[in-house]
């Protein structure tokens, strides 16, 4: 575990992740979720400034009962652009944040992943799985077995 | 006196297209249950088509003509994403309005205690100049206007317990204090109208309920808001916009009413009707999209309508006995 304390977000994140534009139709976002194992995808402008994040939860929410129609209409909803339902100004982390801090943040926010931003630009995404993997990796070689007696 | 049942085969032929929740199967299930033994005493009546005079008490003639002109010769035509027309939709809608007006006539002439109109398309979302939300003509509002115009009823109340707010009924009647419209509905779903502070000329009582509300919430608002307003108004006729989509099994909303709630609510309305207007009630089918829940809920609703005269008699006798007792006590003291 001591090794884990040395890790930073940049050591565990997926660098240069797939991102979408604000105009991407929800139909394409759903296909992206279907073909990759993403829970959410960052939304960026042409310079890769982070504008928002769109998750499976947001997609579900788009189908909840509302005032516009008696029955939500699949095609109509799926033709909407990402910016219609994305979460704007999402919480993000910096690449140099200690991974232990990120772990705390994920637990507190009950979120599955967070975008990693450096000077406003999207540089990565870091998910629960990445932290679990880092925890495992950090303990493989370096952990001191607790049952060994301390040298006298 | 019995309960009248108004329906017409055309209402089964209004075809809203594959998979649409407001489907003919709803009415088939309702009629099937009303054909069973416990409902043998119902008097089934065929219905005439609505007349232009009846329709134009609420809708401009141009709207009626425009709506009927949109009926396709074949296939389906969409008025909006929800509201779909088929070749038989015009006939079904005109029979629906005809059913409501015929039921009002029969009840005002004391041919029966009360009546249920098993019709579709529903009506409470249809505004004077806009078809929407599965509805073409404002069945309940037209029935209320008919009662005033033809039978000289001074005050007509409409109780709407469909899970969606009846924006059409409200739009038609909100400027005329001869009508009282009371609606319970789920807040923040379609059509988005019916806020609590939306009171017309003091004659619209909107009681939005939050998602998840059920039996105890219904009883609370009935006791504290609906019943006092209804009694104060002293209606000469009560119409019910009877939608059963506030049922806990309905797929289009999130209220949690049960069949017991519908039976109870119907009895409460009938008790007020017995006091104010000799039990005169005409109930009109609106929504309800879980077919088993709809059939079961209509069954208890109609059962309560059929038992109304006996219940009214019981409450009348109880009242006489109580007054006698009070007199005796006063004389004795």
Contacts between the chains, C-beta under 8 A, distances in Angstrom:
chain1	res1	chain2	res2	distance
A	65	B	189	4.6
A	65	B	190	7.1
A	65	B	252	7.1
A	65	B	253	6.7
A	65	B	254	7.2
A	66	B	188	7.6
A	66	B	189	6.7
A	66	B	190	7.2
A	66	B	192	8.0
A	67	B	188	6.8
A	67	B	189	6.4
A	67	B	190	5.6
A	67	B	191	6.2
A	67	B	192	3.0
A	68	B	190	7.3
A	68	B	192	7.8
A	69	B	80	7.7
A	69	B	81	5.1
A	69	B	82	5.5
A	69	B	190	6.3
A	70	B	21	8.0
A	70	B	82	4.4
A	70	B	133	5.3
A	70	B	134	6.6
A	70	B	164	7.1
A	70	B	190	4.7
A	70	B	191	8.0
A	70	B	252	6.5
A	71	B	21	6.4
A	71	B	81	7.5
A	71	B	82	6.1
A	71	B	252	6.8
A	73	B	81	5.0
A	76	B	81	6.7
